[in-house]
Amino acid sequence: MFENLTERLSSTIKNLRGQGRLTEDNIKESMREVRMALLEADVALPVVREFIKGVEERAIGQGVLQSLTPGQALVKIVRDELVHVMGEACEELNLNARPPVVILMAGLQGSGKTTTVAKLARWLKEQKKKSILVASADVYRPAAIDQLKTLAGEIDVDFFPSDPSQKPVTIAENALNHAINQSADVLIVDTAGRLHIDADMMSEIQELHRALNPVETLFVVDSMTGQDAVNTAKAFNDALELTGVVLTKTDGDARGGAALSIRSVTGKPIKFMGVGEKTAALEAFHPDRVASRILGMGDVLSLVEEAERTVDKSKAEKLAKKLKKGKGFDLQDFSDQIQQMKKMGGLASLMDKMPGVAGMPKNIKAQVNDKDMLRLEAIISSMTLKERRFPDIIKGSRKRRIAAGSGTQVQDVNRLLKQFAQMQKMMKKMSKGGMGKMLKGLKGKMPPGMPF
C-alpha cells in the first residue's frame, strides 16, 4: 500500500537530510518533488495544492530553517499535514443508537461491497461483541444473495433470507422487523451496485435510506480506481448524505490517491480499509498511522493490536515455558509460528506495518512473500509427528517422500530445514540471553528469502 508514494517521499526527505541547512529554495524544490509524487499517486489536484501550501507555510514560518535537525522537523510537518488531509482522528461507527443499529452499504458493482459486509460483520462481532444480522437487497446481480449467505455462514452471523423476485425496499423492511424481533444489535444491509452511477440506482438507494433511516450509510469504493473513486464518492454523498467511506483493495493499491483525496473532496471520513481478500482483512482507518506508513515509519500500534487480537496466548506461553526449560524448538513449533503470522494477515501485511521496511531494496522485499509461507506449511504438513519433533532424522528417502507429499522439490525441503536450523539457533539464544542477545545474533545473518 502506498509503495510508489512512500518511495518518492522517502527519497525527497533523504535528500533534504543531506543538506546542512534548509533554505526557502531547497524547501520549495523539495515540495516540487512532493507535488509530482502526489499527482503520480492520483491525488486530486485541489488536495495537492492545499497540501503543498500547508507544508510550505508551516516549514518556512515556524523556525524550521533554524532547526538543528531540519530534515526531521520537515518530516514531522509533512506527517502532520498528511494527517490533516486524511482526517485528524479515527472516526468510529456510531453504535450508541437504539438497537438495532442499521448500517446501509452503498457502492458500484465490483467494489467488493458484499465481501465488505461480511468483513464488517465479523469486525463488529469480534471487536465490539455485537450480535449481527446481515441482509441482501441486491436483486439484480446473479448469486449476490447466495454469496452473502455463504459468507455469513463462514463468519457465523445471522443471515436474513431474501429472493430476487422481491422488491429491495420490502427486503429491507422485513429484515429490520426481523432484527427488532431477534434483538439484534446491528443490521447490515447490502444494496445493489451498478457499473456506473445512474438515476435508477440513486432512486432505489434513496428509497431504501428513507425506509431504514440508517445510523450509518457507508460508501464502499475500490481504492485502485484512484480519482474515479473520489468522484463516485462525491456523487453518492450528494444524493445520499454518507456518514463514511470504506476503501477496499488497499493491499493492491501502490498509489494511495483515493485515501489522500476522499476526505478533502467529500468531507466524509474514511472509517475502514480492506487490506486483503479474507473476512478478517478489515482495519479501522487511523489517519495518523496511515501517515506514518506513507512516510516509511511503519505502524507499530496496529501491529501490537493485531497481535493482541490474534495471537494464541496459551500457545505462546507454552512455547516460552518449553524454551525456558531448555527443550528444543521443533518443526511443530515452527508451523505454529507460521499459523500465527497467517492470522495476523500474512507477511505482506506485517511488513507493511514494520518500521524501516519501506527503505529495503525492492529485490529483497520481493523475496519475502506469503506464497513462501504456504510452501513451508505444506512441507511441514507432509511430515510425520516424529519427523516434526526430531528433524535430524529427515534424510534422503524421507526428504523425497515429504517433497512428493507436499508437491515441492527436495531442494525446497532442504531450504526449509536450513531456515529451521537458523530459527532454532535464534530461539536457543533467546532462551539463554533474552531478546536483546537474540537480536544481536540476528544482525546480518538472515538468509535471503527467509520469511522471519
C-alpha positions as CSV (number, residue, x, y, z in Angstrom):
1,M,0.0,0.0,0.0
2,F,1.3,3.5,-1.0
3,E,4.6,1.9,-2.2
4,N,5.2,4.4,-5.0
5,L,4.4,7.4,-2.9
6,T,6.5,6.1,0.0
7,E,9.5,5.7,-2.2
8,R,9.2,9.2,-3.7
9,L,8.7,10.9,-0.4
10,S,11.4,8.9,1.4
11,S,13.8,9.8,-1.4
12,T,12.9,13.5,-1.2
13,I,13.3,13.7,2.6
14,K,16.6,11.7,2.4
15,N,18.0,14.4,0.1
16,L,16.9,17.1,2.5
17,R,18.6,15.4,5.4
18,G,21.8,15.6,3.5
19,Q,21.6,19.4,3.4
20,G,23.5,21.2,6.2
21,R,20.7,23.8,6.5
22,L,17.3,24.2,5.0
23,T,16.5,27.2,3.0
24,E,13.4,28.5,1.3
25,D,14.8,27.5,-2.0
26,N,15.5,23.9,-1.1
27,I,12.2,23.5,0.7
28,K,10.4,24.8,-2.4
29,E,12.5,22.5,-4.6
30,S,11.6,19.5,-2.4
31,M,7.9,20.5,-2.4
32,R,8.0,20.4,-6.2
33,E,9.2,16.7,-5.9
34,V,6.4,16.0,-3.4
35,R,3.8,17.7,-5.7
36,M,4.9,15.4,-8.5
37,A,4.8,12.3,-6.2
38,L,1.2,13.2,-5.1
39,L,0.0,13.8,-8.6
40,E,1.5,10.5,-9.8
41,A,-0.3,8.8,-6.8
42,D,-3.5,10.1,-8.4
43,V,-4.3,12.6,-5.6
44,A,-6.9,15.2,-6.6
45,L,-5.3,18.4,-7.8
46,P,-7.1,20.7,-5.2
47,V,-5.9,18.4,-2.4
48,V,-2.3,18.5,-3.7
49,R,-2.4,22.3,-3.8
50,E,-3.8,22.6,-0.3
51,F,-1.2,20.0,1.0
52,I,1.8,21.8,-0.6
53,K,0.6,25.2,0.6
54,G,0.1,23.9,4.2
55,V,3.6,22.3,4.3
56,E,5.4,25.3,2.9
57,E,3.6,27.8,5.2
58,R,4.5,25.7,8.3
59,A,8.0,24.9,7.2
60,I,9.1,28.4,6.3
61,G,7.1,30.1,9.0
62,Q,7.9,28.1,12.2
63,G,11.6,28.3,12.7
64,V,12.3,25.1,10.8
65,L,15.1,26.8,8.9
66,Q,17.0,27.4,12.2
67,S,16.4,23.8,13.5
68,L,19.4,21.7,14.4
69,T,17.6,18.7,12.7
70,P,15.8,20.4,9.9
71,G,15.1,17.2,8.0
72,Q,13.4,15.6,10.9
73,A,11.4,18.8,11.6
74,L,10.2,18.8,8.0
75,V,9.2,15.1,8.2
76,K,7.0,16.0,11.2
77,I,5.3,18.8,9.3
78,V,4.7,16.6,6.3
79,R,3.3,13.9,8.5
80,D,1.0,16.3,10.4
81,E,-0.2,17.7,7.0
82,L,-1.0,14.2,5.8
83,V,-3.0,13.5,8.9
84,H,-4.8,16.8,8.4
85,V,-5.7,15.9,4.8
86,M,-7.0,12.4,5.7
87,G,-8.8,13.4,8.9
88,E,-7.4,14.3,12.4
89,A,-8.6,11.1,14.1
90,C,-10.1,7.6,13.6
91,E,-13.8,8.2,13.3
92,E,-15.6,5.2,14.7
93,L,-19.1,3.8,13.9
94,N,-21.9,5.2,15.9
95,L,-23.0,2.2,17.9
96,N,-24.7,4.1,20.7
97,A,-28.1,4.5,19.0
98,R,-31.1,2.4,20.0
99,P,-30.6,-1.2,18.6
100,P,-30.8,-2.5,16.0
101,V,-28.2,0.0,14.7
102,V,-28.8,0.0,10.9
103,I,-25.8,0.2,8.6
104,L,-26.6,0.7,4.9
105,M,-23.9,-0.2,2.4
106,A,-23.7,1.5,-1.0
107,G,-21.3,1.4,-3.9
108,L,-20.6,0.5,-7.5
109,Q,-20.5,-3.1,-8.8
110,G,-17.1,-4.7,-8.4
111,S,-16.0,-2.5,-5.5
112,G,-16.1,-5.5,-3.1
113,K,-19.3,-4.4,-1.3
114,T,-20.8,-7.8,-0.4
115,T,-17.4,-9.1,0.9
116,T,-17.1,-5.9,2.9
117,V,-20.5,-6.5,4.5
118,A,-19.1,-9.8,5.8
119,K,-15.8,-8.2,6.9
120,L,-17.6,-5.5,8.8
121,A,-20.0,-8.1,10.4
122,R,-17.0,-10.1,11.6
123,W,-15.2,-7.0,12.8
124,L,-18.3,-5.9,14.8
125,K,-18.8,-9.4,16.2
126,E,-15.2,-9.9,17.3
127,Q,-14.1,-6.3,18.2
128,K,-17.3,-4.9,19.6
129,K,-19.0,-8.1,20.7
130,K,-22.2,-7.3,18.9
131,S,-24.9,-9.6,17.6
132,I,-25.3,-9.1,13.8
133,L,-27.9,-9.7,11.2
134,V,-27.0,-9.3,7.6
135,A,-29.4,-9.0,4.6
136,S,-29.0,-8.5,0.9
137,A,-31.3,-6.2,-1.1
138,D,-29.3,-6.8,-4.3
139,V,-31.9,-8.4,-6.5
140,Y,-30.0,-7.7,-9.8
141,R,-26.6,-9.3,-9.6
142,P,-26.7,-13.1,-10.0
143,A,-25.9,-15.0,-6.9
144,A,-25.4,-11.9,-4.8
145,I,-27.8,-13.1,-2.1
146,D,-26.2,-16.6,-2.1
147,Q,-22.8,-15.1,-1.8
148,L,-23.7,-13.1,1.3
149,K,-25.5,-16.2,2.8
150,T,-22.3,-18.3,2.3
151,L,-20.1,-15.5,3.8
152,A,-22.5,-15.2,6.8
153,G,-22.2,-18.9,7.4
154,E,-18.4,-18.7,7.3
155,I,-18.2,-16.0,10.0
156,D,-21.2,-17.4,12.0
157,V,-23.5,-14.4,11.9
158,D,-27.3,-14.5,11.2
159,F,-28.5,-14.1,7.6
160,F,-31.9,-12.8,6.7
161,P,-33.1,-14.7,3.6
162,S,-34.3,-12.8,0.6
163,D,-35.3,-13.5,-3.0
164,P,-34.6,-11.8,-6.3
165,S,-38.3,-11.7,-7.0
166,Q,-38.8,-9.3,-4.1
167,K,-38.6,-5.5,-4.1
168,P,-35.4,-4.2,-2.4
169,V,-37.4,-1.9,0.0
170,T,-39.6,-4.9,1.0
171,I,-36.5,-7.0,1.8
172,A,-35.1,-4.1,3.8
173,E,-38.2,-3.5,5.9
174,N,-38.7,-7.2,6.6
175,A,-35.0,-7.5,7.6
176,L,-35.5,-4.6,10.0
177,N,-38.6,-6.1,11.6
178,H,-36.7,-9.4,12.0
179,A,-33.7,-7.7,13.6
180,I,-36.1,-6.0,16.1
181,N,-37.8,-9.3,16.9
182,Q,-34.5,-11.1,17.3
183,S,-33.0,-8.3,19.4
184,A,-30.0,-8.0,17.1
185,D,-27.5,-5.2,18.0
186,V,-26.7,-4.4,14.4
187,L,-28.4,-4.8,11.0
188,I,-26.2,-4.5,7.9
189,V,-28.0,-4.2,4.6
190,D,-26.2,-4.9,1.3
191,T,-27.5,-3.0,-1.7
192,A,-27.3,-3.3,-5.5
193,G,-24.3,-1.9,-7.3
194,R,-24.1,-0.8,-10.9
195,L,-21.3,-0.5,-13.4
196,H,-21.8,3.3,-13.3
197,I,-23.9,5.9,-11.4
198,D,-27.4,6.1,-12.9
199,A,-30.8,7.6,-11.9
200,D,-32.5,4.3,-11.1
201,M,-29.7,3.3,-8.8
202,M,-29.8,6.5,-6.9
203,S,-33.6,6.5,-6.7
204,E,-33.6,2.9,-5.3
205,I,-31.0,3.5,-2.6
206,Q,-32.7,6.8,-1.6
207,E,-35.9,4.8,-1.1
208,L,-34.0,2.2,1.0
209,H,-32.5,5.0,3.0
210,R,-35.9,6.5,3.8
211,A,-37.3,3.1,4.7
212,L,-34.5,2.1,7.0
213,N,-33.3,5.5,8.4
214,P,-29.8,4.1,8.9
215,V,-27.5,5.3,11.6
216,E,-24.5,4.7,9.3
217,T,-24.5,4.9,5.5
218,L,-21.2,3.7,4.2
219,F,-19.9,4.0,0.7
220,V,-17.7,1.1,-0.4
221,V,-15.1,2.1,-3.0
222,D,-12.2,0.4,-4.8
223,S,-9.1,2.4,-3.9
224,M,-7.3,1.2,-7.0
225,T,-9.7,3.3,-9.2
226,G,-8.0,6.5,-7.8
227,Q,-9.7,9.7,-9.0
228,D,-12.8,7.7,-10.1
229,A,-13.2,6.5,-6.5
230,V,-13.2,10.1,-5.3
231,N,-15.7,11.3,-8.0
232,T,-18.1,8.4,-7.3
233,A,-17.9,9.0,-3.5
234,K,-18.8,12.7,-4.1
235,A,-21.8,11.8,-6.4
236,F,-23.2,9.3,-3.8
237,N,-22.7,11.8,-1.0
238,D,-24.6,14.5,-2.9
239,A,-27.5,12.1,-3.3
240,L,-27.4,10.2,-0.1
241,E,-25.6,12.0,2.8
242,L,-23.0,9.4,3.6
243,T,-21.6,9.0,7.1
244,G,-18.3,7.4,6.0
245,V,-16.3,5.6,3.4
246,V,-14.8,2.1,3.3
247,L,-11.7,1.8,1.0
248,T,-11.3,-1.7,-0.4
249,K,-8.3,-3.4,-2.1
250,T,-5.8,-1.1,-0.5
251,D,-3.3,-4.0,-0.3
252,G,-3.1,-3.9,-4.1
253,D,-3.0,0.0,-4.4
254,A,0.6,1.2,-4.8
255,R,-0.6,4.8,-5.3
256,G,-2.9,5.7,-2.5
257,G,-4.5,8.7,-4.2
258,A,-8.1,7.8,-3.1
259,A,-7.1,7.6,0.6
260,L,-5.5,11.1,0.4
261,S,-8.3,12.7,-1.5
262,I,-11.6,11.4,-0.3
263,R,-11.8,13.3,3.0
264,S,-11.0,16.7,1.4
265,V,-13.3,16.3,-1.6
266,T,-16.3,14.7,0.1
267,G,-15.9,16.0,3.7
268,K,-16.6,12.4,4.8
269,P,-14.2,10.3,6.8
270,I,-12.7,7.0,5.7
271,K,-13.8,4.6,8.5
272,F,-12.3,1.3,7.3
273,M,-10.0,-0.1,4.7
274,G,-9.9,-3.6,3.3
275,V,-6.4,-5.0,3.3
276,G,-6.9,-8.4,1.8
277,E,-9.5,-10.9,0.5
278,K,-10.2,-12.8,3.7
279,T,-13.1,-11.8,6.0
280,A,-10.6,-10.8,8.7
281,A,-8.8,-8.4,6.4
282,L,-10.5,-5.2,7.5
283,E,-8.8,-2.4,9.6
284,A,-10.2,0.7,11.2
285,F,-8.7,3.8,9.4
286,H,-6.4,5.7,11.6
287,P,-5.1,8.8,9.7
288,D,-2.0,9.2,11.9
289,R,-1.0,5.6,11.5
290,V,-1.5,5.6,7.7
291,A,0.5,8.8,7.5
292,S,3.4,7.1,9.3
293,R,3.2,4.2,6.8
294,I,3.3,6.6,3.9
295,L,6.5,8.1,5.3
296,G,8.0,4.6,5.8
297,M,7.8,4.8,9.6
298,G,5.7,1.7,9.9
299,D,2.6,1.2,12.1
300,V,3.7,-0.5,15.3
301,L,0.4,0.3,17.2
302,S,-1.7,-1.6,14.6
303,L,0.8,-4.4,14.7
304,V,0.6,-4.7,18.5
305,E,-3.2,-4.5,18.4
306,E,-3.3,-7.2,15.7
307,A,-1.1,-9.4,17.9
308,E,-3.3,-8.9,20.9
309,R,-6.4,-10.0,18.9
310,T,-5.0,-12.9,17.0
311,V,-2.0,-14.5,18.8
312,D,-2.9,-17.7,20.7
313,K,-1.7,-16.7,24.2
314,S,-1.8,-20.2,25.6
315,K,0.4,-21.5,22.7
316,A,2.8,-18.6,23.2
317,E,3.1,-19.2,26.9
318,K,3.6,-23.0,26.3
319,L,6.4,-22.3,23.9
320,A,8.0,-19.8,26.3
321,K,8.0,-22.3,29.1
322,K,9.3,-25.0,26.8
323,L,12.3,-22.8,25.8
324,K,12.9,-21.8,29.4
325,K,13.2,-25.4,30.4
326,G,15.9,-25.9,27.7
327,K,13.7,-28.1,25.5
328,G,14.4,-27.6,21.8
329,F,12.3,-25.6,19.3
330,D,10.9,-28.1,16.8
331,L,9.2,-28.1,13.5
332,Q,5.8,-28.2,15.1
333,D,6.6,-25.0,16.9
334,F,7.8,-23.6,13.6
335,S,4.5,-24.5,12.0
336,D,2.6,-22.8,14.9
337,Q,4.6,-19.6,14.3
338,I,3.6,-19.7,10.6
339,Q,-0.1,-20.1,11.6
340,Q,0.1,-17.1,13.9
341,M,1.6,-15.0,11.1
342,K,-1.3,-16.0,8.8
343,K,-3.8,-15.0,11.4
344,M,-2.1,-11.5,11.5
345,G,-2.7,-11.1,7.8
346,G,0.4,-12.7,6.4
347,L,3.9,-11.5,5.7
348,A,2.8,-8.7,3.3
349,S,0.5,-7.2,6.0
350,L,3.2,-7.5,8.7
351,M,5.9,-5.9,6.6
352,D,3.6,-3.0,5.6
353,K,3.4,-2.1,9.3
354,M,7.1,-2.6,10.3
355,P,9.3,0.5,10.6
356,G,12.2,0.6,8.1
357,V,10.8,-1.9,5.6
358,A,10.0,0.9,3.1
359,G,13.7,1.5,2.8
360,M,14.6,-2.1,1.9
361,P,15.6,-2.7,-1.7
362,K,12.8,-3.9,-3.9
363,N,14.5,-7.2,-4.8
364,I,14.8,-8.1,-1.0
365,K,11.1,-7.2,-0.4
366,A,10.1,-9.3,-3.4
367,Q,11.8,-12.4,-1.9
368,V,9.6,-12.3,1.1
369,N,6.0,-13.3,0.2
370,D,3.0,-15.2,1.5
371,K,3.5,-18.0,-1.1
372,D,6.7,-19.0,0.7
373,M,4.7,-19.4,3.9
374,L,2.2,-21.6,2.2
375,R,5.0,-23.8,0.8
376,L,6.7,-24.1,4.2
377,E,3.4,-25.0,5.7
378,A,2.7,-27.7,3.1
379,I,6.1,-29.3,3.6
380,I,5.7,-29.5,7.4
381,S,2.2,-30.9,7.0
382,S,3.7,-33.7,4.9
383,M,5.9,-34.8,7.7
384,T,5.1,-37.3,10.4
385,L,4.8,-36.2,14.0
386,K,8.1,-37.9,14.8
387,E,9.8,-36.0,12.0
388,R,8.5,-32.7,13.2
389,R,9.8,-33.3,16.7
390,F,13.2,-34.8,15.6
391,P,14.1,-33.1,12.3
392,D,17.6,-34.6,12.3
393,I,16.1,-37.9,11.2
394,I,15.0,-36.4,7.9
395,K,17.4,-37.8,5.4
396,G,17.3,-38.8,1.7
397,S,14.3,-41.1,1.4
398,R,12.3,-39.1,3.9
399,K,13.0,-35.9,2.0
400,R,11.8,-37.4,-1.2
401,R,8.6,-38.6,0.4
402,I,8.0,-35.2,2.0
403,A,8.6,-33.4,-1.2
404,A,6.3,-35.7,-3.2
405,G,3.6,-35.3,-0.5
406,S,3.8,-31.5,-0.5
407,G,4.0,-31.1,-4.2
408,T,7.5,-29.5,-3.9
409,Q,11.1,-30.4,-4.7
410,V,13.8,-31.9,-2.5
411,Q,15.6,-28.6,-2.7
412,D,12.6,-26.9,-1.1
413,V,12.7,-29.4,1.8
414,N,16.5,-28.7,2.2
415,R,15.8,-25.0,2.2
416,L,13.2,-25.3,4.9
417,L,15.5,-27.4,7.1
418,K,18.2,-24.8,6.7
419,Q,15.9,-22.0,7.6
420,F,14.5,-24.0,10.6
421,A,18.1,-24.6,11.8
422,Q,18.7,-20.9,11.9
423,M,15.4,-20.3,13.7
424,Q,16.4,-23.0,16.2
425,K,19.6,-21.2,16.9
426,M,17.8,-17.9,17.4
427,M,15.4,-19.5,19.9
428,K,18.2,-21.0,21.8
429,K,19.9,-17.6,22.1
430,M,16.6,-16.0,23.2
431,S,16.1,-18.7,26.0
432,K,19.7,-18.1,27.3
433,G,20.2,-14.3,26.9
434,G,16.9,-12.7,26.2
435,M,15.6,-10.8,23.3
436,G,18.5,-8.3,23.2
437,K,21.0,-11.1,22.7
438,M,18.9,-12.8,20.1
439,L,18.6,-9.6,18.0
440,K,22.3,-9.0,18.1
441,G,22.8,-12.6,16.9
442,L,20.3,-11.9,14.1
443,K,22.2,-8.9,12.7
444,G,23.4,-9.7,9.2
445,K,22.7,-13.4,9.5
446,M,19.2,-13.6,7.9
447,P,19.4,-15.6,4.7
448,P,17.8,-14.1,1.5
449,G,14.1,-15.1,1.3
450,M,13.9,-16.0,5.0
451,P,10.3,-15.2,6.0
452,F,11.2,-14.2,9.6
